[in-house]
């Protein structure tokens, strides 16, 4: 039998989902995360889930891992000290940066400019220059290079970035610097800009490569340590990590290019939602991943998630493909507060976190949270995690009562207000990735997951008009499911930078074929079957003079026919009009070309439930009460493990399982599909 293990490390818990490829059976577990060394929590979880399934770790063929190691290194400022080698005359590149300050006009006065990841004193210039076509204007001075690298060695750098002018056209100067660095700085990892990001725009290329260098030692140590521990357990299978764009890369590739992991964590939920959507026969999905501190949202259209070409982590913006995930500070631990100035209720972005957590957790929390409000209103029963974790309802009532007294309202009105504000915050994030991107949310279903997603998905679906509201099986570990069900991915890009009227189909076709070979060879080297790869291509276009591009899908066959560039321009005009409501009658510029290789999609069976008669009475745990429209109304609590396909659950109702709780409101009804997903629609 073949097994694959998805592992997702969160701030509070590490989620693991073990999947049997033969029959679709799965086992899941949660273990406390260990921020000091994530591998400790991962190893504990591996042993626990293998014990559940009654197998040895040696039976696992694929270990698929979403991690926040790279993200945390950036956010906490714990990256390596980076030395930067640039072309003579460009030493201040990282300090000059881009003239963009967040916020309004006052941002110019109060915004603290972030410290560059490569300091000025750790930046050196070298002689030598290529022109924009890759021709050598001035040769390298190798004696000068050795002297400059020796300076960086004395300053104690831990990683090296080489980013030279026009290296994206020809990387031979950068390669020679790397060869000399291997002699002068033995053991120091070197990141080359023409390898990490072979695109024009010197600042973005340099910043992305510096970010790669900064997290490379940290990620490398973690990956090597984890790989060693897994091998010591007897695991012989392939070890892969989840990229920011939702694909997988080998652990060896992750060591060399860890900048691709910066959004690894949120990507797992989106890829898990894709797998659930395919089984539920839903093509258009908005995702709602609600954790303890924040909510992540994304959009999936026709079975494909939206991608963006930049990744934002804190103040850092690097040019790496990532799933288009927006985050707001609204989660189960979001704190309710009343500012002295306005005396109006606010919820989040501050959070009680895992410690002390919500008041009802009895871990020392004193301030009301969204979770406490859900407990007060009856949306969250007192017994969680299958009865192994009990909530203190009276403590939650007392905390929310203090908020109510400060507002001058009753207990349940205050609790309802906390929930409504949290839902509105989630609604705002969903509008950012739908309405503001030119999509009508009424054309999409809404899938709620994470520990608190199914609690809120019905209410937020009402605000969005997005039906059905979907509560997938095991929503609390859906990110781990995403890690286990995605496929390998490799991507490369090249700058073209020419208006279409001065380009030819043959030039574009030749470059696409060159990149095709590169990404295909990359996945074959990672063990993929060359004949099973899926190849995709994109072109970034803009109107001449614009400062941003719009990606458009293309194929090799397009450019084997005359008139391909004219048709590409028409496609761009239509995409620009959808995004910005207008198009222009002006020159169109083809800026970048991109090639993507995808490994074979795993053909994993989804476990099917026995067919029921539509009546969920066999799953009933007990009668209950929920606050609805100003009063408590009778409701029912169900055990999700006992539900059958076709069961219809009228609201108000609560459906409990090990890792999450689903709320079905009074004016809605939930239907269980063949695979156990609950599809909630207006009654």
C-alpha positions as CSV (number, residue, x, y, z in Angstrom):
1,X,0.0,0.0,0.0
2,X,1.1,3.6,-0.8
3,X,0.8,6.4,1.8
4,X,1.3,10.1,1.5
5,X,1.6,12.4,4.5
6,X,0.6,16.1,4.4
7,X,2.1,18.2,7.2
8,X,1.2,21.9,7.8
9,X,2.9,23.9,10.6
10,X,0.8,26.6,12.1
11,X,1.5,29.1,14.9
12,X,-0.4,27.0,17.5
13,X,-0.8,23.5,16.0
14,X,1.0,21.3,13.5
15,X,-1.6,19.5,11.4
16,X,-1.0,16.1,9.9
17,X,-3.1,14.1,7.5
18,X,-2.0,10.6,6.4
19,X,-3.6,9.5,3.1
20,X,-4.0,5.9,1.8
21,X,-3.6,6.3,-2.0
22,X,-5.3,2.9,-2.6
23,X,-8.7,3.5,-1.1
24,X,-8.9,7.1,0.1
25,X,-8.9,6.4,3.8
26,X,-7.1,9.0,6.0
27,X,-6.0,9.6,9.5
28,X,-5.5,13.0,11.1
29,X,-3.9,14.5,14.1
30,X,-2.8,17.8,15.7
31,X,0.2,18.3,17.8
32,X,1.5,21.5,19.5
33,X,3.8,23.5,17.2
34,X,7.4,24.0,18.5
35,X,8.5,27.4,17.2
36,X,12.1,27.0,18.6
37,X,12.5,24.0,16.2
38,X,9.5,23.1,14.0
39,X,10.9,19.7,13.3
40,X,10.3,18.6,16.9
41,X,6.5,19.1,16.6
42,X,6.6,17.5,13.1
43,X,8.4,14.4,14.3
44,X,6.0,14.0,17.2
45,X,3.0,14.3,14.8
46,X,4.5,11.8,12.4
47,X,4.9,9.2,15.1
48,X,1.4,9.9,16.4
49,X,-0.4,9.6,13.0
50,X,1.5,6.5,12.1
51,X,0.5,4.9,15.3
52,X,-3.1,5.8,14.6
53,X,-2.9,4.1,11.2
54,X,-0.9,1.1,12.5
55,X,2.0,1.6,10.0
56,X,5.7,2.3,10.3
57,X,7.1,5.6,8.9
58,X,9.0,3.5,6.3
59,X,5.6,2.9,4.6
60,X,5.2,6.6,3.7
61,X,6.1,7.2,0.1
62,X,5.6,11.0,0.0
63,X,6.2,13.5,2.8
64,X,4.6,16.8,1.7
65,X,5.2,19.8,3.9
66,X,3.9,23.4,4.2
67,X,6.2,25.4,6.5
68,X,6.5,29.0,7.8
69,X,10.3,28.8,8.5
70,X,11.1,31.2,5.7
71,X,8.2,33.5,6.6
72,X,9.2,33.7,10.3
73,X,12.8,34.4,9.5
74,X,11.7,37.5,7.5
75,X,9.1,38.7,10.0
76,X,11.3,38.2,13.0
77,X,14.4,39.6,11.3
78,X,16.3,36.4,11.9
79,X,17.7,36.0,8.4
80,X,21.4,35.6,7.7
81,X,23.7,38.6,7.3
82,X,23.9,39.0,3.6
83,X,26.8,40.4,1.5
84,X,25.8,42.0,-1.8
85,X,28.0,42.3,-4.9
86,X,26.8,44.8,-7.5
87,X,28.1,46.5,-10.6
88,X,30.2,49.6,-10.1
89,X,28.0,52.6,-9.5
90,X,25.1,50.8,-8.0
91,X,26.1,50.4,-4.3
92,X,23.1,52.3,-3.0
93,X,20.5,50.3,-4.9
94,X,18.9,48.7,-1.8
95,X,18.8,52.1,0.0
96,X,17.2,54.0,-2.9
97,X,14.6,51.3,-3.4
98,X,11.2,52.4,-4.8
99,X,9.6,55.7,-4.1
100,X,6.5,54.1,-2.5
101,X,5.3,54.8,1.0
102,X,2.3,53.0,2.4
103,X,-0.7,54.9,3.7
104,X,-1.8,58.5,3.0
105,X,0.2,61.7,2.8
106,X,1.2,61.5,6.5
107,X,3.0,58.3,5.7
108,X,5.9,60.4,4.3
109,X,6.3,61.9,7.8
110,X,5.7,59.0,10.2
111,X,6.5,55.9,8.2
112,X,9.7,54.2,9.6
113,X,11.6,53.1,6.5
114,X,12.6,49.4,6.8
115,X,16.2,48.5,7.1
116,X,17.4,46.8,3.8
117,X,18.1,43.1,4.1
118,X,21.6,43.8,2.8
119,X,23.3,46.6,4.6
120,X,25.2,49.4,2.8
121,X,28.4,48.4,4.7
122,X,27.9,44.8,3.4
123,X,27.5,46.0,-0.2
124,X,30.5,46.1,-2.5
125,X,31.0,47.2,-6.1
126,X,33.0,45.4,-8.8
127,X,34.3,46.5,-12.1
128,X,32.9,45.0,-15.3
129,X,29.7,45.5,-17.3
130,X,27.4,43.9,-19.8
131,X,25.0,46.0,-22.0
132,X,21.3,45.4,-22.4
133,X,21.9,42.8,-25.1
134,X,24.5,40.8,-23.1
135,X,27.5,42.1,-24.9
136,X,30.6,42.8,-22.7
137,X,31.2,46.6,-22.3
138,X,34.0,46.2,-19.7
139,X,35.6,42.9,-18.6
140,X,35.7,41.7,-15.0
141,X,38.7,42.7,-12.9
142,X,39.2,39.4,-10.9
143,X,41.8,40.9,-8.6
144,X,39.3,43.6,-7.6
145,X,36.6,40.9,-7.1
146,X,38.9,38.9,-4.7
147,X,39.7,42.1,-2.8
148,X,36.0,43.0,-2.4
149,X,35.0,39.5,-1.4
150,X,37.8,39.5,1.2
151,X,36.3,42.6,2.7
152,X,32.9,40.9,3.0
153,X,34.7,37.9,4.6
154,X,36.2,40.1,7.3
155,X,32.8,41.6,8.1
156,X,31.4,38.2,8.8
157,X,28.7,37.7,6.2
158,X,26.7,34.5,6.3
159,X,25.3,34.4,2.8
160,X,26.2,36.1,-0.5
161,X,24.1,37.7,-3.3
162,X,25.5,38.6,-6.7
163,X,23.3,40.9,-8.7
164,X,25.0,42.6,-11.7
165,X,23.6,44.9,-14.3
166,X,21.8,43.2,-17.2
167,X,22.6,39.7,-15.8
168,X,19.1,38.6,-16.7
169,X,20.2,38.7,-20.3
170,X,23.5,36.8,-19.8
171,X,24.7,35.4,-16.4
172,X,28.3,34.7,-17.3
173,X,29.8,37.5,-15.2
174,X,27.7,36.4,-12.2
175,X,28.8,32.8,-12.6
176,X,32.5,33.9,-12.6
177,X,32.0,35.9,-9.4
178,X,30.4,32.8,-7.8
179,X,33.4,30.7,-8.8
180,X,35.8,33.1,-7.2
181,X,33.5,33.3,-4.1
182,X,33.7,29.6,-3.7
183,X,37.5,30.1,-3.2
184,X,37.5,33.2,-1.1
185,X,34.3,32.4,1.0
186,X,34.2,28.6,1.3
187,X,31.0,27.3,2.8
188,X,29.1,30.6,2.3
189,X,25.9,30.0,0.2
190,X,25.8,32.1,-3.0
191,X,22.6,33.3,-4.7
192,X,22.8,34.6,-8.3
193,X,20.2,37.0,-9.5
194,X,20.0,35.5,-13.1
195,X,19.1,32.1,-11.5
196,X,16.7,33.3,-8.8
197,X,14.9,35.9,-11.0
198,X,16.0,36.3,-14.7
199,X,13.9,39.4,-15.3
200,X,14.6,43.1,-15.9
201,X,14.2,45.8,-13.2
202,X,17.4,45.8,-11.2
203,X,15.9,46.6,-7.8
204,X,13.3,43.9,-7.8
205,X,15.7,41.4,-9.1
206,X,18.3,42.3,-6.5
207,X,15.8,42.5,-3.6
208,X,14.4,39.1,-4.5
209,X,17.8,37.5,-4.6
210,X,18.9,39.2,-1.4
211,X,15.8,37.8,0.3
212,X,16.6,34.3,-1.0
213,X,20.1,34.6,0.4
214,X,18.9,35.9,3.8
215,X,16.6,32.9,4.5
216,X,18.8,30.3,2.7
217,X,21.0,29.3,5.7
218,X,17.9,29.2,8.1
219,X,15.8,27.1,5.7
220,X,18.8,25.0,4.7
221,X,19.5,24.1,8.4
222,X,15.8,23.3,9.0
223,X,15.3,21.2,5.9
224,X,18.6,19.2,6.4
225,X,17.7,18.6,10.1
226,X,14.2,17.5,9.2
227,X,15.3,15.2,6.4
228,X,17.9,13.6,8.7
229,X,15.4,13.0,11.5
230,X,12.8,11.5,9.0
231,X,15.5,9.2,7.6
232,X,16.4,8.1,11.1
233,X,12.8,7.1,11.6
234,X,13.1,4.9,8.6
235,X,11.2,7.1,6.1
236,X,12.7,6.5,2.6
237,X,10.1,8.3,0.5
238,X,10.4,11.6,-1.3
239,X,10.4,14.8,0.8
240,X,8.8,17.8,-0.8
241,X,7.9,21.3,0.4
242,X,5.0,23.5,-0.6
243,X,5.8,26.6,-2.7
244,X,4.1,29.9,-2.4
245,X,2.3,29.2,-5.8
246,X,0.7,26.0,-4.5
247,X,3.1,23.6,-6.2
248,X,5.7,21.3,-4.7
249,X,9.5,21.4,-4.8
250,X,12.0,18.9,-3.6
251,X,13.6,19.5,-0.3
252,X,17.0,19.9,-2.1
253,X,15.5,22.5,-4.4
254,X,14.0,24.3,-1.4
255,X,17.5,24.6,0.1
256,X,18.8,26.4,-3.0
257,X,15.7,28.7,-3.6
258,X,13.9,29.2,-0.3
259,X,12.4,32.5,-1.4
260,X,9.8,30.4,-3.1
261,X,8.5,29.2,0.3
262,X,7.6,32.6,1.7
263,X,3.8,32.0,1.4
264,X,4.0,28.2,1.8
265,X,1.6,28.2,4.8
266,X,-1.5,29.9,3.3
267,X,-1.0,28.1,0.0
268,X,-1.8,24.8,1.7
269,X,-5.4,25.8,2.4
270,X,-6.0,26.9,-1.2
271,X,-4.6,23.7,-2.7
272,X,-6.8,21.7,-0.2
273,X,-9.8,23.6,-1.3
274,X,-9.1,22.8,-4.9
275,X,-9.1,19.0,-4.1
276,X,-12.4,19.4,-2.2
277,X,-14.0,21.5,-4.9
278,X,-13.2,18.9,-7.6
279,X,-14.9,16.2,-5.6
280,X,-17.9,18.4,-4.8
281,X,-18.1,19.3,-8.5
282,X,-17.6,23.0,-7.8
283,X,-15.5,25.1,-10.2
284,X,-15.7,28.6,-8.7
285,X,-14.8,28.9,-5.1
286,X,-14.0,31.7,-2.6
287,X,-11.9,30.3,0.3
288,X,-12.3,31.4,3.9
289,X,-9.5,30.1,6.1
290,X,-10.2,31.3,9.6
291,X,-7.6,30.6,12.3
292,X,-7.0,32.0,15.8
293,X,-5.4,35.3,14.7
294,X,-6.2,35.9,11.1
295,X,-8.4,35.0,8.1
296,X,-6.9,34.2,4.7
297,X,-9.1,34.4,1.6
298,X,-8.5,33.5,-2.0
299,X,-10.3,33.0,-5.3
300,X,-10.5,29.9,-7.5
301,X,-12.1,30.4,-11.0
302,X,-12.8,27.4,-13.3
303,X,-10.7,25.1,-11.0
304,X,-7.6,27.4,-11.1
305,X,-6.5,29.7,-8.2
306,X,-5.5,33.3,-9.0
307,X,-1.8,33.9,-9.0
308,X,0.1,37.1,-8.3
309,X,3.7,37.8,-9.3
310,X,4.7,39.4,-6.1
311,X,4.9,38.0,-2.5
312,X,4.4,40.3,0.5
313,X,5.7,39.4,3.9
314,X,5.7,42.3,6.4
315,X,7.4,45.2,4.7
316,X,9.2,42.9,2.2
317,X,7.8,42.6,-1.3
318,X,9.6,40.2,-3.6
319,X,9.0,39.1,-7.1
320,X,8.0,35.5,-6.7
321,X,4.8,33.8,-7.9
322,X,2.3,33.2,-5.2
323,X,-1.3,32.3,-4.8
324,X,-3.4,35.5,-4.5
325,X,-4.2,35.3,-0.7
326,X,-5.4,38.3,1.3
327,X,-5.2,38.4,5.0
328,X,-7.1,40.3,7.7
329,X,-6.8,40.3,11.4
330,X,-10.0,38.5,12.2
331,X,-9.9,35.1,13.9
332,X,-11.3,33.1,16.8
333,X,-8.9,34.8,19.2
334,X,-9.5,38.4,17.9
335,X,-10.1,40.7,20.9
336,X,-13.2,42.8,21.4
337,X,-12.3,46.3,22.6
338,X,-13.8,49.7,23.1
339,X,-11.4,52.6,22.4
340,X,-11.8,55.6,24.8
341,X,-11.9,58.1,21.9
342,X,-14.8,56.7,20.0
343,X,-16.5,54.3,22.5
344,X,-17.4,52.1,19.5
345,X,-16.9,48.4,19.5
346,X,-13.8,47.1,17.6
347,X,-12.8,43.5,17.0
348,X,-9.2,42.7,16.1
349,X,-6.6,42.8,14.7
350,X,-5.1,42.2,18.1
351,X,-5.5,38.6,19.2
352,X,-5.4,36.5,22.4
353,X,-3.3,34.0,20.5
354,X,-2.7,30.5,21.8
355,X,-1.6,31.8,25.2
356,X,-3.6,32.9,27.1
357,X,-6.2,32.4,24.4
358,X,-9.9,33.1,24.6
359,X,-11.4,33.4,28.1
360,X,-13.4,30.2,27.7
361,X,-10.1,28.2,27.3
362,X,-9.4,28.8,31.0
363,X,-5.7,29.7,30.4
364,X,-5.6,33.1,31.9
365,X,-7.4,35.2,29.2
366,X,-9.5,38.1,30.5
367,X,-10.7,40.0,27.4
368,X,-13.6,38.8,25.4
369,X,-12.8,37.3,22.0
370,X,-14.8,36.1,18.9
371,X,-14.6,32.6,20.3
372,X,-16.2,33.7,23.6
373,X,-19.0,35.4,21.7
374,X,-19.7,32.2,19.8
375,X,-19.9,30.3,23.0
376,X,-22.3,32.8,24.6
377,X,-24.6,32.6,21.6
378,X,-24.6,28.8,21.5
379,X,-22.8,28.6,18.2
380,X,-19.9,26.8,19.8
381,X,-20.7,23.9,22.3
382,X,-18.7,23.5,25.4
383,X,-17.0,20.2,24.4
384,X,-14.4,20.5,21.6
385,X,-12.0,18.0,20.0
386,X,-14.3,15.1,20.5
387,X,-14.9,16.0,24.2
388,X,-11.3,16.1,25.1
389,X,-11.3,19.9,25.5
390,X,-14.0,21.6,27.6
391,X,-14.9,25.3,27.3
392,X,-15.9,27.4,30.2
393,X,-19.2,29.0,29.2
394,X,-19.7,31.0,32.4
395,X,-16.2,32.6,32.1
396,X,-17.1,33.5,28.5
397,X,-20.4,35.1,29.6
398,X,-18.6,37.1,32.2
399,X,-16.0,38.5,29.8
400,X,-18.6,39.4,27.1
401,X,-20.8,41.0,29.9
402,X,-18.0,43.4,30.7
403,X,-18.0,44.5,27.1
404,X,-21.8,44.8,27.1
405,X,-21.6,46.9,30.3
406,X,-19.1,49.2,28.7
407,X,-21.3,49.6,25.6
408,X,-24.5,49.9,27.6
409,X,-26.3,47.0,25.9
410,X,-27.3,43.5,27.1
411,X,-25.1,40.4,27.0
412,X,-26.4,38.8,23.8
413,X,-26.5,42.0,21.9
414,X,-22.8,42.6,22.7
415,X,-22.0,39.0,21.7
416,X,-23.9,39.3,18.4
417,X,-22.1,42.6,17.7
418,X,-18.7,41.0,18.2
419,X,-19.6,38.2,15.7
420,X,-21.1,40.7,13.2
421,X,-18.0,42.9,13.2
422,X,-15.7,39.8,12.7
423,X,-17.9,38.6,9.8
424,X,-17.8,42.1,8.2
425,X,-14.0,42.1,8.4
426,X,-14.0,38.7,6.6
427,X,-16.5,40.1,4.1
428,X,-14.2,43.0,3.4
429,X,-11.3,40.7,2.6
430,X,-13.4,38.6,0.3
431,X,-14.5,41.7,-1.6
432,X,-10.8,42.6,-2.1
433,X,-10.2,39.4,-4.0
434,X,-13.5,39.3,-5.9
435,X,-15.4,42.5,-6.5
436,X,-12.2,44.7,-6.6
437,X,-10.7,42.2,-9.1
438,X,-13.7,42.3,-11.4
439,X,-15.5,39.2,-10.2
440,X,-19.1,38.8,-9.1
441,X,-19.1,36.9,-5.8
442,X,-22.6,35.5,-6.6
443,X,-20.9,33.3,-9.2
444,X,-18.9,31.6,-6.5
445,X,-19.4,29.1,-3.7
446,X,-17.8,30.0,-0.3
447,X,-15.7,27.3,1.4
448,X,-14.9,27.8,5.1
449,X,-12.1,25.9,6.8
450,X,-9.4,26.3,9.4
451,X,-10.4,25.9,13.1
452,X,-13.1,28.6,12.9
453,X,-14.0,28.8,9.2
454,X,-17.1,26.6,9.3
455,X,-18.4,28.6,12.3
456,X,-18.6,31.7,10.2
457,X,-19.0,30.5,6.6
458,X,-22.9,30.5,6.6
459,X,-23.1,34.0,7.9
460,X,-20.4,35.4,5.5
461,X,-22.0,33.6,2.5
462,X,-25.2,35.5,3.3
463,X,-23.2,38.8,3.1
464,X,-21.5,37.8,-0.1
465,X,-24.5,36.1,-1.8
466,X,-22.1,33.2,-2.5
467,X,-23.8,29.8,-2.4
468,X,-23.4,27.1,-1.4
469,X,-21.5,27.7,1.8
470,X,-19.2,24.7,2.0
471,X,-17.9,23.0,5.1
472,X,-15.4,20.4,3.8
473,X,-14.5,17.2,5.6
474,X,-11.8,17.8,8.3
475,X,-11.8,21.5,7.8
476,X,-9.4,22.1,10.6
477,X,-6.6,20.2,8.8
478,X,-7.5,21.2,5.3
479,X,-4.1,22.9,4.8
480,X,-2.4,19.5,5.5
481,X,-4.8,17.9,3.0
482,X,-3.7,20.5,0.5
483,X,0.0,19.6,1.1
484,X,-0.9,16.0,0.5
485,X,-2.9,16.4,-2.7
486,X,-1.0,19.0,-4.8
487,X,1.7,18.3,-7.4
488,X,5.3,19.4,-8.2
489,X,5.8,22.6,-10.0
490,X,8.8,24.4,-11.6
491,X,8.7,27.9,-13.1
492,X,11.1,30.2,-14.9
493,X,10.7,33.6,-16.7
494,X,12.6,35.7,-19.2
495,X,12.3,39.4,-19.9
496,X,11.4,40.2,-23.6
497,X,10.6,43.9,-23.2
498,X,9.5,44.9,-26.8
499,X,6.4,46.3,-28.3
500,X,4.4,43.8,-30.2
501,X,4.6,45.7,-33.5
502,X,8.4,45.3,-33.5
503,X,8.4,41.6,-32.5
504,X,7.9,38.3,-34.4
505,X,6.2,35.0,-33.6
506,X,9.5,33.2,-34.3
507,X,11.4,35.1,-31.6
508,X,8.8,34.4,-28.9
509,X,8.5,30.8,-29.9
510,X,12.3,30.2,-29.7
511,X,12.4,31.7,-26.2
512,X,9.4,29.7,-25.0
513,X,10.9,26.5,-26.2
514,X,14.2,27.3,-24.4
515,X,12.3,27.9,-21.1
516,X,10.2,24.8,-21.7
517,X,13.4,22.6,-21.7
518,X,14.6,24.3,-18.6
519,X,11.5,23.7,-16.4
520,X,11.0,20.2,-17.8
521,X,14.6,19.2,-17.0
522,X,14.2,20.6,-13.5
523,X,11.3,18.3,-12.6
524,X,12.8,15.3,-14.3
525,X,15.9,15.9,-12.1
526,X,13.5,15.7,-9.1
527,X,12.2,12.3,-10.2
528,X,9.2,13.2,-12.3
529,X,8.3,11.3,-15.5
530,X,9.0,13.6,-18.5
531,X,6.1,12.1,-20.4
532,X,3.6,12.9,-17.7
533,X,4.4,16.6,-17.3
534,X,2.0,19.4,-18.0
535,X,3.5,22.5,-19.6
536,X,2.0,26.0,-19.4
537,X,3.1,29.4,-20.7
538,X,2.3,33.0,-19.9
539,X,3.1,36.4,-21.2
540,X,3.1,39.6,-19.2
541,X,1.8,42.5,-21.2
542,X,1.2,46.2,-20.6
543,X,0.5,49.4,-22.6
544,X,3.7,51.1,-23.5
545,X,4.6,53.5,-20.6
546,X,2.6,51.6,-17.9
547,X,4.5,50.5,-14.8
548,X,2.6,47.2,-14.2
549,X,1.7,44.2,-16.3
550,X,-1.2,41.8,-16.8
551,X,-0.4,38.1,-17.2
552,X,-2.1,36.3,-20.2
553,X,-2.0,32.5,-20.8
554,X,-0.4,31.5,-24.1
555,X,0.6,28.2,-25.8
556,X,3.4,27.1,-28.1
557,X,0.8,26.3,-30.8
558,X,-0.3,29.9,-30.7
559,X,3.0,31.1,-32.0
560,X,3.3,28.5,-34.6
561,X,0.5,30.3,-36.5
562,X,0.8,33.7,-38.2
563,X,-1.0,36.6,-36.4
564,X,-0.4,35.2,-32.9
565,X,0.9,38.4,-31.6
566,X,-2.1,40.4,-32.8
567,X,-4.4,37.9,-31.1
568,X,-2.3,38.1,-27.9
569,X,-2.8,41.9,-27.9
570,X,-6.6,41.4,-28.3
571,X,-6.6,39.0,-25.3
572,X,-4.7,41.6,-23.3
573,X,-7.1,44.4,-24.2
574,X,-10.0,42.2,-22.9
575,X,-8.2,41.3,-19.7
576,X,-7.3,44.9,-19.0
577,X,-10.9,46.0,-19.6
578,X,-12.2,43.4,-17.1
579,X,-9.7,44.4,-14.5
580,X,-9.8,48.2,-14.9
581,X,-13.0,48.8,-16.9
582,X,-11.2,50.3,-19.9
583,X,-8.7,49.5,-22.7
584,X,-6.5,51.8,-24.8
585,X,-5.7,52.2,-28.5
586,X,-2.0,52.4,-28.0
587,X,1.1,50.2,-28.4
588,X,1.1,47.0,-26.4
589,X,4.4,45.8,-24.9
590,X,5.3,42.2,-24.3
591,X,7.4,42.5,-21.1
592,X,8.1,38.9,-19.7
593,X,7.5,35.4,-20.8
594,X,7.1,32.5,-18.4
595,X,7.1,28.7,-18.6
596,X,5.6,26.4,-16.0
597,X,6.0,22.6,-15.7
598,X,3.6,20.6,-13.5
599,X,4.1,17.0,-12.4
600,X,1.4,14.4,-12.7
601,X,-1.7,15.3,-10.7
602,X,-2.2,12.6,-8.0
603,X,-5.3,10.5,-8.7
604,X,-6.4,10.1,-5.2
605,X,-9.8,8.5,-4.4
606,X,-12.1,10.5,-2.2
607,X,-13.7,8.3,0.4
608,X,-17.5,8.0,-0.2
609,X,-20.1,7.9,2.6
610,X,-22.8,5.3,2.8
611,X,-26.1,6.6,1.4
612,X,-28.6,7.8,3.9
613,X,-32.3,8.4,3.7
614,X,-32.1,12.2,4.1
615,X,-32.8,12.2,7.8
616,X,-29.8,13.0,10.1
617,X,-31.5,11.7,13.2
618,X,-28.9,9.0,13.6
619,X,-26.2,11.6,14.0
620,X,-28.0,13.6,16.6
621,X,-26.1,14.2,19.9
622,X,-28.5,16.3,21.8
623,X,-31.0,19.2,21.7
624,X,-29.5,22.6,22.0
625,X,-30.3,26.4,21.9
626,X,-28.9,29.1,19.7
627,X,-29.4,32.9,19.7
628,X,-31.4,33.8,16.6
629,X,-33.1,37.1,15.8
630,X,-33.1,38.4,19.4
631,X,-34.0,35.2,21.2
632,X,-32.9,31.7,21.9
633,X,-34.4,29.1,19.6
634,X,-34.4,25.3,19.7
635,X,-31.5,23.7,17.8
636,X,-29.8,20.4,17.4
637,X,-26.1,19.3,17.8
638,X,-25.0,16.6,15.4
639,X,-21.9,14.3,15.2
640,X,-20.4,14.7,11.8
641,X,-18.9,11.2,11.9
642,X,-22.4,9.7,11.9
643,X,-23.8,11.7,9.0
644,X,-24.6,9.9,5.8
645,X,-24.7,11.0,2.1
646,X,-27.9,12.8,1.3
647,X,-28.7,13.8,4.9
648,X,-30.4,17.2,5.1
649,X,-29.8,19.3,8.2
650,X,-32.2,22.1,8.8
651,X,-31.0,25.1,10.7
652,X,-30.4,26.2,13.4
653,X,-28.0,23.4,14.0
654,X,-24.4,22.7,15.0
655,X,-22.3,20.0,13.5
656,X,-19.3,18.9,15.7
657,X,-16.1,16.9,14.7
658,X,-12.6,16.5,16.0
659,X,-11.1,19.6,14.5
660,X,-13.9,22.1,13.8
661,X,-17.5,23.1,14.4
662,X,-20.0,23.9,11.6
663,X,-22.9,26.3,12.2
664,X,-26.0,26.1,10.1
665,X,-28.2,29.2,10.6
666,X,-32.0,29.3,11.1
667,X,-32.8,30.3,7.5
668,X,-30.5,27.7,5.9
669,X,-30.3,24.0,5.3
670,X,-27.1,21.8,5.0
671,X,-26.9,18.8,2.6
672,X,-24.2,16.2,3.0
673,X,-22.7,15.2,-0.4
674,X,-21.3,11.8,-1.4
675,X,-17.9,12.6,0.1
676,X,-19.1,14.1,3.4
677,X,-18.9,17.8,2.5
678,X,-21.8,19.9,4.0
679,X,-23.3,22.2,1.3
680,X,-25.3,24.9,3.0
681,X,-28.0,26.8,1.0
682,X,-30.8,29.2,1.9
683,X,-33.8,27.3,3.1
